[in-house]
């Protein structure tokens, strides 16, 4: 604050109109006349320099007005979607010869806030890259690298979960039609990405069975090719009746064991070790393995019934044929089981599919959203006026410092210290 010269103390006059009979002043307590003088002095300094202040402010206002007139218009398109609702899915598997295991249910992934998940998906790099390629945004934004285009797209896009429970997607662009198309494309890309992700328990099971059935299809093809080679080499087309009995019994039991093993692996992906259905399935699998071991041992042991005698009397070529045929039947049974499980998982996935519902699709905006030309001019003008006033006050303060001999010497010492040798 600028200091004003102190006026000489006025002579006190007792009994004047400004004082009471006891010599006390009539002025109100708490009023600082020195502060009032300083404030008035500041106004006087600004008033004396009003012309340069107004000229500088007017110049900045004119320049700001010219600049904003050349700024391109921007348009904002908004698309609103209803967050996908995730439901609990039940595991209703068909086990073919084994029967149905009922009462086993699985939840989703246990997501605490699904809205945040889908907001994160909408702002993911995968969706951004798809939009950049789809609308050739590198050319539209005049950049060469994907990272620059991603940065620009992030600046022009805003994805938020509203307090009303919806997800709002707003896109700003110089072209109103392109802004609406990009906002709607966000929803389409979210749907495409969602189709490739296993979000629900049914989707996880479907992906698991798809992988298993592809591997089993290759195994079945290899077994059929091996059986065909044995047939061509030995000339055998049909095994004996006892051979068919052996093949059917062992192959069916092995298929049941394999199907139980697959089912257990599926259940362990989302059930705990204390799950009663999991424990029951493990007990059934143990019993089937024991029965299979006994049957295979009895068919291979000597003097243990007609089956063993028949097996010893079979020629080597016929035994090879039986082994290959058994492998084919085993893989056929397992392939059929996996196919039923895959179909059941697809049905569950369709019933619990995550649907993306568009509340308000984006349309090309008719009015521009920016730039705010009047606001820019007003802010620029106000800032210029305040800067000019501050500069005038600083210059006046320095001028008064130079008038004071002590301060002038100190300023000279400062200049000498700052001077480069």
Secondary structure as GFF3:
##gff-version 3
##sequence-region A 1 421
A	DSSP	alpha_helix	33	48	.	.	.	ID=ss1
A	DSSP	alpha_helix	50	70	.	.	.	ID=ss2
A	DSSP	beta_strand	75	82	.	.	.	ID=ss3
A	DSSP	beta_strand	89	90	.	.	.	ID=ss4
A	DSSP	beta_strand	105	106	.	.	.	ID=ss5
A	DSSP	alpha_helix	114	122	.	.	.	ID=ss6
A	DSSP	alpha_helix	125	135	.	.	.	ID=ss7
A	DSSP	alpha_helix	137	140	.	.	.	ID=ss8
A	DSSP	alpha_helix	146	156	.	.	.	ID=ss9
A	DSSP	beta_strand	157	161	.	.	.	ID=ss10
A	DSSP	beta_strand	166	173	.	.	.	ID=ss11
A	DSSP	alpha_helix	176	195	.	.	.	ID=ss12
A	DSSP	alpha_helix	201	234	.	.	.	ID=ss13
A	DSSP	alpha_helix	241	268	.	.	.	ID=ss14
A	DSSP	alpha_helix	276	300	.	.	.	ID=ss15
A	DSSP	alpha_helix	306	313	.	.	.	ID=ss16
A	DSSP	alpha_helix	316	351	.	.	.	ID=ss17
A	DSSP	beta_strand	357	360	.	.	.	ID=ss18
A	DSSP	alpha_helix	373	403	.	.	.	ID=ss19
A	DSSP	alpha_helix	405	418	.	.	.	ID=ss20
###
